[in-house]
Amino acid sequence: SYLLALTIPLFSFLVSGHPFFLKMIIISIELITNVYLYYLIFRVTKNSFAAAFLSILGAKTLYYGLKYLLILSALIATDMVATPLLMQLMTTVLFSIIVFIVPFFADRLKKKKID
């Protein structure tokens, strides 16, 4: 998970030049933070929906904090929010539902195969 979080933005940058370098770094930090928080929250709650939802919110908060600092320091010149926040919230909820449902059905399918 950590390897993917680190390499997906890097690969995209190397292949297409997008996102630009500093944004690639903060996206990588966001994704690594998301993975870390997911496992941390899941260990405590044993609830994959809560872990996914809260880890995404935490990682997004860090991402926008870092992006704000880069904009403030004039290291990047971009809009603070490129994707509407409502769309990000809807995507977060949908992804969290998927993370919750997929293991549930996978376990049921395994039990049926055993029977």
C-alpha positions in Angstrom: 0.0 0.0 0.0 2.8 2.4 0.9 4.7 1.6 -2.2 1.7 2.4 -4.4 1.0 5.6 -2.5 4.6 6.7 -3.2 5.0 5.5 -6.7 1.6 6.4 -8.4 2.2 10.2 -8.3 5.9 9.7 -9.1 5.1 7.6 -12.2 2.4 10.1 -13.3 4.9 12.9 -13.0 7.7 11.0 -14.8 5.4 9.9 -17.7 3.3 13.0 -18.2 4.9 15.8 -16.2 1.6 16.1 -14.3 1.1 16.9 -11.5 4.0 19.4 -11.3 6.8 18.4 -8.9 5.8 20.1 -5.7 2.2 19.0 -6.1 3.4 15.5 -6.7 5.2 15.6 -3.4 2.2 16.7 -1.4 -0.1 14.2 -3.2 2.4 11.4 -2.2 2.4 12.7 1.4 -1.4 12.7 1.3 -1.6 9.1 0.0 1.0 7.8 2.4 -0.9 9.5 5.3 -4.1 8.0 4.1 -2.7 4.5 4.2 -1.1 5.1 7.6 -4.3 6.5 9.1 -6.5 3.8 7.6 -4.5 1.0 9.3 -4.3 3.0 12.5 -8.0 3.7 12.7 -9.0 0.2 11.5 -6.9 -1.3 14.3 -8.8 0.7 16.9 -12.3 0.6 15.4 -12.4 -2.6 13.4 -14.7 -0.7 11.1 -13.5 -0.4 7.5 -16.1 2.3 6.6 -15.0 4.6 9.5 -11.3 3.9 8.9 -11.6 4.7 5.2 -13.8 7.8 5.8 -11.7 9.3 8.6 -8.3 8.5 6.9 -9.4 10.2 3.7 -10.6 13.3 5.7 -7.4 13.4 7.7 -5.2 13.0 4.6 -7.2 15.6 2.7 -6.8 18.0 5.6 -3.1 17.5 5.6 -3.0 17.9 1.8 -4.9 21.2 1.8 -2.8 22.5 4.7 0.4 21.8 2.8 -1.0 23.2 -0.4 -2.0 26.4 1.4 1.5 26.8 2.8 3.0 26.3 -0.7 0.6 28.8 -2.2 1.2 31.3 0.7 5.0 31.0 0.2 4.5 31.5 -3.6 6.1 28.2 -4.4 3.1 27.2 -6.4 0.5 29.3 -8.3 -2.7 27.4 -8.4 -6.3 27.4 -7.1 -6.6 26.2 -3.5 -9.4 23.8 -4.4 -9.5 22.4 -8.0 -12.2 19.8 -7.4 -15.4 21.0 -5.7 -15.5 20.0 -2.0 -19.0 18.5 -2.4 -17.7 16.2 -5.1 -14.8 15.2 -2.9 -17.1 14.5 0.0 -19.4 12.4 -2.2 -16.4 10.4 -3.6 -15.1 9.9 0.0 -18.5 8.5 1.1 -18.8 6.3 -1.9 -15.3 4.9 -1.6 -15.8 4.3 2.1 -18.9 2.3 1.4 -17.1 0.3 -1.2 -14.2 -0.4 1.2 -16.9 -1.6 3.7 -18.9 -3.7 1.3 -16.2 -5.5 -0.7 -14.7 -7.5 2.2 -18.2 -8.3 3.5 -19.2 -10.0 0.2 -15.8 -11.5 -0.3 -16.1 -13.3 3.1 -19.6 -14.5 2.2 -18.4 -15.9 -1.1 -15.6 -17.7 0.7 -18.1 -19.3 3.2 -20.3 -20.4 0.3 -17.4 -22.1 -1.4 -16.5 -23.9 1.7 -20.0 -25.3 2.1 
